Amino acid sequence: MRELFQIGYLGEGKRPIVAFEVKPLPGESSEMVIAGSKRTLLEAWSQL
């Protein structure tokens, strides 16, 4: 994400789309994978 800011894709006043695809492994619940992915995204965002 830091690189997306550095190249100008993300920034103040911009509303581009960034997508992440996640998929549960056998035995994992979709809800847990989504929750973990959201936590990771929020943590990465907070470090910018």
C-alpha positions in Angstrom: 0.0 0.0 0.0 2.9 2.3 0.7 4.0 1.8 -2.9 0.6 2.8 -4.2 0.9 6.1 -2.3 4.4 6.6 -3.6 3.5 6.2 -7.2 0.4 8.4 -6.8 -2.3 5.8 -7.2 -3.6 6.5 -3.7 -3.7 9.9 -2.1 -5.8 12.7 -0.7 -8.8 13.4 -2.9 -8.4 10.2 -4.9 -10.9 7.4 -4.9 -9.3 4.5 -6.8 -10.3 0.9 -6.2 -7.9 -1.6 -4.6 -9.1 -5.2 -4.3 -7.7 -8.2 -2.4 -8.9 -11.7 -3.0 -8.9 -14.1 -0.1 -10.0 -17.7 0.1 -10.3 -20.0 3.1 -8.2 -23.1 3.1 -9.8 -26.4 3.8 -11.1 -26.4 7.4 -11.2 -22.6 7.7 -14.4 -20.6 8.0 -15.0 -17.8 5.5 -16.0 -15.5 8.3 -12.6 -16.0 10.1 -10.6 -15.4 6.9 -12.5 -12.2 6.1 -12.1 -11.0 9.7 -8.4 -11.7 9.6 -8.0 -10.0 6.2 -9.8 -6.9 7.5 -7.5 -6.7 10.6 -4.5 -7.0 8.3 -5.8 -4.3 6.0 -6.6 -1.9 8.9 -3.1 -2.5 10.4 -1.4 -1.8 7.1 -3.5 1.3 6.6 -2.6 2.6 10.1 1.1 2.3 9.3 0.9 4.7 6.3 
